[in-house]
Amino acid sequence: MKIEAQRMINLRSVKELLFFPYNNKLVCFMELFPNGKLEQLFYRHEKKEALYRAINGDSKIVAVLPGISATRLILIDDFDAFKKSL
């Protein structure tokens, strides 16, 4: 089942950004499942497993990017860039 995370929450696509700090320690990655379950991705192997599920359309990967004036929720939809960061 594919989910429409962008309809549930106003997400910004990582593809829209000029730069995304994938390896910044302040960025929190999470996996969003069709049933609404949200799991934080702490370790590299968790991120790799989430990546494969996201590629298959079984989940979405989102990241919380803390900012100076606001915290942003970003949809990780550039799978190649995410994979290279692992």
C-alpha positions in Angstrom: 0.0 0.0 0.0 1.4 3.4 -1.0 0.9 6.3 1.3 0.5 10.0 0.6 2.5 11.5 3.4 2.5 15.0 1.7 -1.3 15.1 2.0 -1.3 14.2 5.7 1.4 16.7 6.7 2.7 19.7 4.8 6.1 18.2 3.9 8.8 19.9 1.8 10.6 17.7 -0.6 14.4 17.3 -0.2 14.6 17.6 -4.0 13.4 21.3 -3.7 16.4 22.2 -1.5 19.7 23.3 -2.9 21.5 21.5 -0.1 20.5 19.0 2.6 22.9 18.1 5.5 22.3 14.4 5.5 25.3 13.7 7.8 24.6 16.6 10.3 24.2 15.1 13.8 21.2 17.4 14.5 19.1 15.9 11.7 16.6 13.3 12.9 15.5 10.7 10.4 12.2 8.9 10.8 10.2 6.3 8.9 6.5 6.9 8.3 4.3 3.8 7.7 0.9 3.6 6.1 -0.8 2.9 9.4 0.6 6.1 10.9 3.4 4.5 12.8 6.5 6.7 13.1 9.9 5.2 14.0 13.1 7.1 14.5 16.1 5.8 12.5 19.1 5.8 14.8 21.6 3.5 13.1 22.9 3.1 9.6 21.4 -0.4 9.1 18.0 1.0 10.1 18.3 3.8 7.5 19.3 1.3 4.8 16.3 -1.0 5.6 14.0 2.1 5.6 15.5 3.2 2.3 14.6 -0.1 0.6 11.0 0.0 2.0 10.7 3.6 0.8 11.9 2.7 -2.7 9.3 -0.1 -2.8 6.6 2.4 -1.7 6.0 0.7 1.6 6.9 3.7 3.7 8.2 7.3 3.6 11.4 8.7 5.1 11.2 12.1 6.7 13.7 14.2 8.5 13.4 16.9 11.1 15.8 19.7 10.3 16.2 22.2 13.2 16.4 25.8 12.0 17.1 29.1 13.5 13.6 30.5 13.1 11.7 27.2 12.6 12.0 23.5 12.6 11.2 21.9 9.2 9.9 18.5 8.3 11.5 17.3 5.1 10.4 14.4 2.9 13.5 12.4 1.9 12.6 11.6 -1.7 16.1 11.8 -3.3 17.0 8.2 -2.6 20.3 8.3 -4.4 21.6 11.2 -2.2 20.3 9.5 0.9 22.0 6.2 0.0 25.3 8.0 -0.7 25.2 9.6 2.8 25.1 6.1 4.4 
